[in-house]
Amino acid sequence: MNNRILVVEDDITLNQQVCALLNNRGYQVDCLHDGEQGLSQALAVDYDLIILDIRLPSMEGYEILAQLRKIKHTPVLILSACGAEQERIKGLSLGADDYLSKPFNLDELVLRIEAILRRVHASHTQAQTPFEITLSDLHLDRQKQLAAYNTEPLDITAIQFKLLWQLAHNHKETLSKAFLYQSVLERQFSRYDRSLDMHLSRLRKKLVAVGLSPESITTVHGKGYRLHVQS
């Protein structure tokens, strides 16, 4: 596994726990407690993932994220206080890939990390991925931009196809709004932007029209969306 991860967390105990866990999982881990040092390190080294606390000495996580996004697109998982919805929204709007609220289960942290790294790896190797996906009776052809269910063509727009492709390609995972904004709409998440909700709603209606369940695209509260196609 040679993925390299930077952890920037000022809680010494939590920092040590996270770093020890990731080291034991085979990751190469650099651990820092200070915001300015974290930004300097993040810019100097090509990490596969950065785990970033919001409340840090010398420089807040928001500022680190904003500065980082001017130069790099390194995936960032932000850590926010429990119930701090505004922190999460601001972090996602600045380009974070996912968030986790404190206190959190370390097993969930590992699952979030693995999910982000899988998506990054998939995007890097997209040219090597198959041009077609089949889930039960749902068939997608990326090269022709065609979708069908039970051989009946789906009349969907280019954006809706891109959205359906991402959901199908990652159908075992819940995809966050932040990820879908970046991968489908190619812009940062904004709480005031309802475009993604609109596209999802229209896509759901078109899936239902050809015989799929209204629950084929499931909303996972507080986490994102998931595609489920029954066999």
Contacts in CASP RR format, 6 or more apart in sequence:
PFRMAT RR
TARGET T0000
AUTHOR 0000-0000-0000
METHOD contacts of the structure
MODEL  1
MNNRILVVEDDITLNQQVCALLNNRGYQVDCLHDGEQGLSQALAVDYDLI
ILDIRLPSMEGYEILAQLRKIKHTPVLILSACGAEQERIKGLSLGADDYL
SKPFNLDELVLRIEAILRRVHASHTQAQTPFEITLSDLHLDRQKQLAAYN
TEPLDITAIQFKLLWQLAHNHKETLSKAFLYQSVLERQFSRYDRSLDMHL
SRLRKKLVAVGLSPESITTVHGKGYRLHVQS
1 25 0 8 1.000
1 26 0 8 1.000
1 27 0 8 1.000
2 28 0 8 1.000
3 27 0 8 1.000
3 28 0 8 1.000
3 48 0 8 1.000
3 49 0 8 1.000
3 117 0 8 1.000
4 27 0 8 1.000
4 28 0 8 1.000
4 29 0 8 1.000
4 30 0 8 1.000
4 45 0 8 1.000
4 46 0 8 1.000
4 47 0 8 1.000
4 48 0 8 1.000
5 22 0 8 1.000
5 27 0 8 1.000
5 28 0 8 1.000
5 29 0 8 1.000
5 30 0 8 1.000
5 47 0 8 1.000
5 48 0 8 1.000
5 49 0 8 1.000
5 50 0 8 1.000
5 51 0 8 1.000
5 113 0 8 1.000
6 29 0 8 1.000
6 30 0 8 1.000
6 32 0 8 1.000
6 38 0 8 1.000
6 41 0 8 1.000
6 42 0 8 1.000
6 45 0 8 1.000
6 47 0 8 1.000
6 49 0 8 1.000
6 50 0 8 1.000
6 51 0 8 1.000
7 15 0 8 1.000
7 18 0 8 1.000
7 19 0 8 1.000
7 22 0 8 1.000
7 29 0 8 1.000
7 30 0 8 1.000
7 31 0 8 1.000
7 32 0 8 1.000
7 50 0 8 1.000
7 51 0 8 1.000
8 32 0 8 1.000
8 33 0 8 1.000
8 34 0 8 1.000
8 35 0 8 1.000
8 38 0 8 1.000
8 41 0 8 1.000
8 42 0 8 1.000
8 50 0 8 1.000
8 51 0 8 1.000
8 52 0 8 1.000
8 53 0 8 1.000
8 56 0 8 1.000
8 61 0 8 1.000
8 64 0 8 1.000
9 15 0 8 1.000
9 18 0 8 1.000
9 31 0 8 1.000
9 33 0 8 1.000
9 51 0 8 1.000
9 53 0 8 1.000
9 56 0 8 1.000
9 79 0 8 1.000
10 33 0 8 1.000
10 34 0 8 1.000
10 35 0 8 1.000
10 53 0 8 1.000
10 55 0 8 1.000
10 56 0 8 1.000
10 57 0 8 1.000
11 53 0 8 1.000
12 33 0 8 1.000
14 102 0 8 1.000
15 31 0 8 1.000
15 33 0 8 1.000
16 31 0 8 1.000
17 106 0 8 1.000
18 31 0 8 1.000
18 51 0 8 1.000
18 106 0 8 1.000
18 109 0 8 1.000
19 29 0 8 1.000
19 31 0 8 1.000
21 106 0 8 1.000
21 109 0 8 1.000
21 110 0 8 1.000
22 29 0 8 1.000
22 110 0 8 1.000
22 113 0 8 1.000
23 29 0 8 1.000
25 110 0 8 1.000
30 41 0 8 1.000
30 45 0 8 1.000
30 47 0 8 1.000
32 38 0 8 1.000
32 41 0 8 1.000
33 56 0 8 1.000
33 57 0 8 1.000
34 56 0 8 1.000
34 57 0 8 1.000
34 58 0 8 1.000
34 59 0 8 1.000
35 56 0 8 1.000
35 57 0 8 1.000
35 58 0 8 1.000
35 59 0 8 1.000
35 60 0 8 1.000
35 61 0 8 1.000
35 64 0 8 1.000
36 58 0 8 1.000
36 59 0 8 1.000
37 58 0 8 1.000
38 59 0 8 1.000
38 64 0 8 1.000
39 59 0 8 1.000
39 63 0 8 1.000
39 64 0 8 1.000
39 67 0 8 1.000
39 68 0 8 1.000
42 50 0 8 1.000
42 64 0 8 1.000
42 68 0 8 1.000
42 72 0 8 1.000
42 74 0 8 1.000
43 67 0 8 1.000
43 68 0 8 1.000
43 71 0 8 1.000
43 72 0 8 1.000
46 74 0 8 1.000
47 74 0 8 1.000
48 74 0 8 1.000
48 75 0 8 1.000
48 117 0 8 1.000
48 120 0 8 1.000
49 74 0 8 1.000
49 75 0 8 1.000
49 76 0 8 1.000
49 77 0 8 1.000
49 113 0 8 1.000
49 116 0 8 1.000
49 117 0 8 1.000
49 120 0 8 1.000
50 68 0 8 1.000
50 74 0 8 1.000
50 75 0 8 1.000
50 76 0 8 1.000
50 77 0 8 1.000
51 76 0 8 1.000
51 77 0 8 1.000
51 79 0 8 1.000
51 109 0 8 1.000
51 113 0 8 1.000
52 61 0 8 1.000
52 64 0 8 1.000
52 65 0 8 1.000
52 76 0 8 1.000
52 77 0 8 1.000
52 78 0 8 1.000
52 79 0 8 1.000
52 96 0 8 1.000
53 61 0 8 1.000
53 78 0 8 1.000
53 79 0 8 1.000
54 60 0 8 1.000
54 61 0 8 1.000
54 62 0 8 1.000
54 78 0 8 1.000
54 79 0 8 1.000
54 80 0 8 1.000
54 81 0 8 1.000
54 84 0 8 1.000
54 87 0 8 1.000
54 91 0 8 1.000
55 61 0 8 1.000
55 81 0 8 1.000
56 64 0 8 1.000
61 78 0 8 1.000
62 90 0 8 1.000
62 91 0 8 1.000
62 94 0 8 1.000
65 76 0 8 1.000
65 78 0 8 1.000
65 91 0 8 1.000
65 94 0 8 1.000
65 95 0 8 1.000
65 96 0 8 1.000
66 94 0 8 1.000
68 74 0 8 1.000
68 76 0 8 1.000
69 94 0 8 1.000
69 95 0 8 1.000
75 97 0 8 1.000
75 116 0 8 1.000
75 117 0 8 1.000
75 120 0 8 1.000
76 95 0 8 1.000
76 96 0 8 1.000
76 97 0 8 1.000
77 96 0 8 1.000
77 97 0 8 1.000
77 98 0 8 1.000
77 99 0 8 1.000
77 100 0 8 1.000
77 112 0 8 1.000
77 113 0 8 1.000
77 116 0 8 1.000
78 87 0 8 1.000
78 88 0 8 1.000
78 91 0 8 1.000
78 96 0 8 1.000
78 98 0 8 1.000
78 99 0 8 1.000
78 100 0 8 1.000
79 99 0 8 1.000
79 100 0 8 1.000
79 101 0 8 1.000
79 102 0 8 1.000
79 104 0 8 1.000
80 87 0 8 1.000
80 88 0 8 1.000
80 99 0 8 1.000
80 100 0 8 1.000
80 101 0 8 1.000
80 102 0 8 1.000
81 87 0 8 1.000
81 101 0 8 1.000
81 102 0 8 1.000
82 101 0 8 1.000
82 102 0 8 1.000
82 103 0 8 1.000
83 101 0 8 1.000
84 101 0 8 1.000
88 99 0 8 1.000
88 101 0 8 1.000
89 191 0 8 1.000
91 99 0 8 1.000
92 99 0 8 1.000
92 176 0 8 1.000
92 177 0 8 1.000
92 178 0 8 1.000
92 188 0 8 1.000
92 189 0 8 1.000
93 188 0 8 1.000
93 189 0 8 1.000
93 190 0 8 1.000
93 191 0 8 1.000
94 188 0 8 1.000
95 178 0 8 1.000
95 182 0 8 1.000
95 188 0 8 1.000
95 189 0 8 1.000
96 178 0 8 1.000
97 116 0 8 1.000
97 176 0 8 1.000
97 178 0 8 1.000
97 179 0 8 1.000
97 182 0 8 1.000
98 112 0 8 1.000
98 115 0 8 1.000
98 116 0 8 1.000
98 176 0 8 1.000
98 178 0 8 1.000
98 179 0 8 1.000
100 108 0 8 1.000
100 109 0 8 1.000
100 112 0 8 1.000
115 173 0 8 1.000
118 170 0 8 1.000
118 173 0 8 1.000
119 170 0 8 1.000
119 173 0 8 1.000
119 179 0 8 1.000
119 183 0 8 1.000
122 129 0 8 1.000
122 169 0 8 1.000
122 170 0 8 1.000
123 183 0 8 1.000
129 169 0 8 1.000
131 141 0 8 1.000
131 142 0 8 1.000
131 143 0 8 1.000
132 139 0 8 1.000
132 140 0 8 1.000
132 141 0 8 1.000
132 142 0 8 1.000
132 143 0 8 1.000
133 139 0 8 1.000
133 140 0 8 1.000
133 142 0 8 1.000
133 165 0 8 1.000
133 168 0 8 1.000
133 169 0 8 1.000
134 140 0 8 1.000
135 168 0 8 1.000
135 171 0 8 1.000
135 227 0 8 1.000
135 229 0 8 1.000
136 229 0 8 1.000
136 230 0 8 1.000
136 231 0 8 1.000
137 149 0 8 1.000
137 150 0 8 1.000
137 229 0 8 1.000
138 147 0 8 1.000
138 148 0 8 1.000
138 149 0 8 1.000
138 168 0 8 1.000
138 212 0 8 1.000
138 229 0 8 1.000
139 147 0 8 1.000
139 148 0 8 1.000
139 149 0 8 1.000
140 146 0 8 1.000
140 147 0 8 1.000
140 161 0 8 1.000
140 164 0 8 1.000
140 165 0 8 1.000
140 168 0 8 1.000
141 147 0 8 1.000
142 165 0 8 1.000
145 158 0 8 1.000
145 161 0 8 1.000
146 153 0 8 1.000
147 153 0 8 1.000
147 154 0 8 1.000
147 156 0 8 1.000
147 161 0 8 1.000
147 164 0 8 1.000
148 154 0 8 1.000
149 207 0 8 1.000
149 210 0 8 1.000
149 211 0 8 1.000
149 212 0 8 1.000
150 210 0 8 1.000
150 211 0 8 1.000
152 210 0 8 1.000
154 164 0 8 1.000
154 206 0 8 1.000
154 207 0 8 1.000
154 210 0 8 1.000
155 206 0 8 1.000
156 164 0 8 1.000
156 203 0 8 1.000
156 206 0 8 1.000
159 184 0 8 1.000
159 185 0 8 1.000
159 199 0 8 1.000
160 199 0 8 1.000
160 202 0 8 1.000
160 203 0 8 1.000
160 206 0 8 1.000
162 183 0 8 1.000
162 184 0 8 1.000
163 180 0 8 1.000
163 184 0 8 1.000
163 196 0 8 1.000
163 199 0 8 1.000
163 200 0 8 1.000
163 203 0 8 1.000
164 203 0 8 1.000
164 227 0 8 1.000
166 175 0 8 1.000
166 180 0 8 1.000
166 183 0 8 1.000
166 184 0 8 1.000
167 175 0 8 1.000
167 217 0 8 1.000
167 225 0 8 1.000
167 226 0 8 1.000
167 227 0 8 1.000
168 227 0 8 1.000
168 229 0 8 1.000
171 226 0 8 1.000
171 227 0 8 1.000
171 228 0 8 1.000
171 229 0 8 1.000
173 226 0 8 1.000
174 220 0 8 1.000
174 223 0 8 1.000
174 224 0 8 1.000
174 225 0 8 1.000
174 226 0 8 1.000
175 224 0 8 1.000
175 225 0 8 1.000
175 226 0 8 1.000
176 223 0 8 1.000
176 224 0 8 1.000
177 189 0 8 1.000
177 196 0 8 1.000
177 224 0 8 1.000
177 225 0 8 1.000
178 188 0 8 1.000
178 189 0 8 1.000
180 196 0 8 1.000
180 224 0 8 1.000
180 225 0 8 1.000
181 187 0 8 1.000
181 188 0 8 1.000
181 189 0 8 1.000
181 190 0 8 1.000
181 193 0 8 1.000
181 196 0 8 1.000
182 188 0 8 1.000
182 189 0 8 1.000
184 196 0 8 1.000
184 199 0 8 1.000
185 195 0 8 1.000
185 196 0 8 1.000
200 217 0 8 1.000
200 225 0 8 1.000
203 217 0 8 1.000
204 214 0 8 1.000
204 216 0 8 1.000
204 217 0 8 1.000
207 216 0 8 1.000
207 217 0 8 1.000
208 214 0 8 1.000
208 216 0 8 1.000
212 229 0 8 1.000
213 228 0 8 1.000
213 230 0 8 1.000
215 228 0 8 1.000
216 227 0 8 1.000
216 228 0 8 1.000
216 229 0 8 1.000
217 225 0 8 1.000
217 226 0 8 1.000
217 227 0 8 1.000
217 228 0 8 1.000
218 225 0 8 1.000
218 226 0 8 1.000
218 227 0 8 1.000
218 228 0 8 1.000
219 225 0 8 1.000
220 226 0 8 1.000
END
